[in-house]
Amino acid sequence: MPINTPLSGKSSYEKSGKAAKKLADFVADCEEQYEIKLIYQNVVKLKHIKKLRKKLYSLKTEEKIEFVYGCGKRKSPLQRSIEKLEEYLEKLKEYTQKVHICGDRNSFSKTDHDATFMRMKEDAMGNGQLKAGYNVQHGVDSEYIAWITVGPQPTDTTTLIPF
């Protein structure tokens, strides 16, 4: 992925929902496989996931399982479960962070979180591009700058107050 690609808040929100659903299915599978009861009223909360992680690691220490890595080594089902749980938690954290960064905007830049992707002026070849940018508004009164604002709004319609 290029370094300055637009990231959409909507897609991050949808991905976080899918990741939460996968995580809920995984927790249900782990409850069945390891005979652990965590979920009440069919609602998976973060505290349930943390309890599951704690119980899986305690099972690892009780059964004295050594994690193996590398080619030719077979992982135990418990190791696979723990690694999958850690992967799901990491992805969920990443999507939550992206949704938080985006806020009420539609997109944000990976290199500058405050910037919004906007359609910029066409170049000599007639190509309009989406680039990270800010909307700068200023007001002048009697040849003096009266006010200036810098914001992430891609259009002027929401920034200029009519007289």
N, C-alpha and C positions, 0 to 999 in steps of 0.2 A: 504494500500500500504506500503510495507516495507520502512524503512527509507532511504536506499541508493539504490534506483532503478534508472536505467538509464532513463533519459528523452530525448526523441528524438526531435530534432528541426523540422524535417519534419512533425511529427504528430501535434506538437504545431502550426505550420504554417497552416496546413489543418484545425485544430480545430478553429483557429482564423478566417479563411475564412468562415466556417460554422456559427460561432457565429455572424459575421458581416452580413451574409445573413439573419439569424433569426432576428437580430436587425433591419435590413431594413424592413422586413415584419411587425415587431411589430410597427415600426414608421408609416408605411402606415395604419395599423389598427387603431392606435391612432388618426391619422389625420382624418380618416373617422368617428370614434366613437365620438370624442370630437370636430369635425368641426374646426380643426386647419390646416392651410396651412403652411408647413415648407419646403418641398422638392421642388427644382427646377431642371428641366432636369433629373429627375429620378436618382439622385445621392445623397446618404446619406453621409453627412460628420459629423465629430465630433461636429462641431458648431450647426448642426441641432439637434443632440441628446441633447446637452446641452440646447438649446432653448426649446425643448420638455419637458425636466425635469423641467425647470423653469416654463413653462406654466402649467404643471400638478400640481406643488406645489402651484401656484397662484390660480388655480381652487379649490384646497383643502381649501385655506384660504377664498376665496370668498364664497364658499358654506358652510363654517364652518363645515367641516367633521372631526370627531374625528377618528383616527385610532384605531382599536380594535385588540386585540391579545388574544389568549387563546381558550380553548375548549368551544363550544357552542356559539361563537360570529360569526356573519356573516360579512365578509368584503365587503365593497362597491366596485363597479367596478373600481372606481378611485384608491382606495388603492391597489387593485390587479395590476392595470396598473403600478403604481409607484413602487411597489415592484418588479415586473417583469423587469422593466427598470433598476432599480438599480442592479438586479442580472445579467442582460446581460452586463451592463457596467463593473461590477466587473470581470466577466469571460473574457471579451475582454481585460481588463487591464492585467489579469493574463497571457493570451496567448501571448500578445505582449511582456510582460516582459520575458517570457520563450524564445521566438524567439530572443530577444535581447541578452540574456545571452548566447544562443547557438552560435550565430554569424555564422561563416562559417564552424563550426564543425558539425558532425552528431548527437552527443549526449553530455550530461553533467550530472554531479552528483548533487543531491539535497543538499548534505552536503558540497561539495566543487565545486563551480561553475567553477573553472579553470581546474579541472581535467576532463579527457575524459575516457570513459569506454573502457578498453582494455582486450583482452584475456590474462589471466595470466597463469603462469606455472601450470602444472597439479599437484595435490596433490598425496598422497600415494595411493588413491583409483582410480586414473586415471581420475579424474574429472577436466576438464578445466573450469575455471570460468571467468565471466566478472566482473571486479572490476575497481573502479575508480583509475586512476594512471596517472603518467607523464612519458615522454620519456626523459631519461638523456643521453646525449652524451658528451664524453670528448676526448681530444686529448693529446697525450704524446709526448714530444720531449726530447731525452737524459735524460730519467728518471724523467723529470719534467712535471707537468701538464701545458700544453700550453693554453688550452681553455676548457670551459665547458658550455653546454647549457641545459636548462630544458624547455621542451615544451609539448603541448598537443597532438602531432602527434602520432597516434597509431602504425605507422610503421617507419622503419629507412630509407625508400627509399626517403622520402622528406627532411630528415635532413642532411644526409651525402653528402658532395659535392665531386664528383669524382676528382681525380688528373688529 
